[in-house]
Amino acid sequence: MRNYYKTYNKILIEVIKTAKKLYFHKLIKHSNNKQKTLWKLVKPEINKQKLTDNFPLCLEGKLVKDHQELANMFNEYFVNVATNKSVNNISNNTTAINNLFTVYGEPSHKYKWLPLQQKKLKT
């Protein structure tokens, strides 16, 4: 009896999934506004996931749950990002672009900028 239940339960689940797919496909296909219809179908599925306001993070070895304390810790980190980089290596006699290369290193991709003619912008 148990095997019978499991077998037909799997079949029923597959039939329901297939029926939903066909139904959703038909709705989208015959819709005048496909984006709106698609979002009407997707939104309830997305909202099934429960979001929690409590998301503790482990920062500096301690578990932080308080929103204000988290905000202050992130603020402190991002305020000090520039000073944490090797900003001390920057000299006042170089150009801004050279200072960026000093702090962040050479870019991995080189771009070659070509002049653009106005007539090419219109096409």
C-alpha positions, 0 to 999 in steps of 0.5 A, a space after each residue: 500500500 505504501 509503495 502504491 501511495 508513493 508511486 501515485 504521489 510522484 505521478 500526481 506531483 508531476 501532473 500538477 507541475 505540468 498543468 501549471 506550466 501549460 496554464 502559465 504558458 497559455 496565459 502569457 501567450 494570449 496576453 496583450 501585455 506579456 510583461 504585466 501578466 508574467 509579473 502577476 504570475 511571478 510575484 506570488 511565487 516570489 512572495 512565498 519566501 518569508 523574509 526576516 528582519 533579523 539577520 545577525 552577522 558575525 562581525 569582528 568575532 561577535 554576533 551583531 543583531 541590532 540594526 543600528 549597531 550594524 549600520 554603525 559598523 558598516 559606516 565605520 568600515 566604509 568611511 575608513 576604506 580609503 585610509 586602509 588602502 595605500 593612500 600614503 604612497 600618493 604624492 602631490 606631484 603626480 596626476 590623478 590617474 597616476 594616483 589611481 594606478 598607485 592605489 589600485 594598480 594597473 587595470 586588467 583591461 586596456 581600452 583604446 579610445 577612438 574619436 567619434 564622428 557626429 554623423 556616426 552618432 545619428 545612425 
